[in-house]
Amino acid sequence: MKWVITDSKYLTKPSKDWQPHIPTANTDPAYIEYKASKEGTVVGVAVSKVAMLTHCQALTQACNYCEGETLVNVLDFKKDMGLWHGVLTAVMNRIHTISVPYAVMKACPLSWVQRVHMNKARVALVKCRDLHWAMMAHRDQRDISLASLRMLIVADGANPWSVSSCDAFLNLFQSYGLKPEVICPCAASPEAMTVAIRRPGVPGAPLPARAILSMGGLSYGVIRVNTEDKNSALTVQDVGHVMPG
C-alpha cells in the first residue's frame, strides 16, 4: 500500500519530461480468480502479469480486435471471459465496452440485442441463457438489426460449445441481419483461461465443417462418423475431415 499526501503544499511540481512508472510484466500475481473445486471447496487461481498480458495478446490476434470497436458484454466482468474480453483485452485495444447487468437482463431480456442495434456493436459477449431469453422475447421488438456484429462470443461453462442453442438463435435472428459466420462459441476455465474459441469466419466463405461422431465408437477410443439417430451421436463443431482409419 502507498500513502499519497494530496495537500498541494507537500507536493513538488513534476518535471516537464515526467513519465509514469510502468512496471514490467513479470511473474508477480496480477489478480486472483476464485473457483469451486470438485469437492465444492473454494480455490484461488493466481494469474501472473506476464500470463495476463500474453493471454490478452493471444485474444487480440484470435479475435482480430481493433481500436474503437464497441463491445456489448452480458457476462460477469469480474471473472472469466467477461474479465478477459470485456475489461483486460478491451483496455489493451481501446475498445468501447457496454456492460449489461444481470438485473437489467431479467427486466428486459432483449436489452443486449437492443444495445448491439443502437450502438452498432461489433462484438457481443453472451451466455446460452441470453440467447434463449432473446429468442423468447424477440416478438416484443421488430426494428432491430444484428448486421453490425462480426463476433457473437458464446461463453458457457455448463455447455461449452452450445451447438443447438447457437443453431436455434441463428435460425431466428438471421432475418434480423445476423450472419452465420459471426457465431463464435468458446470453452474456458480459470486455470487455463481461454481453452478454445471459434474464430469469426470469412464473409461469403463456407462455414467450418461439423462432424457427428459415434458415441459407441468413442467409448472404444475410435473416431467414427455417425449417420444414425442423434441420441447415440456427438456433434463436434469446427473440425476438418476424419482421418482414414
Disulfide bonds with the S-S distance in Angstrom:
none
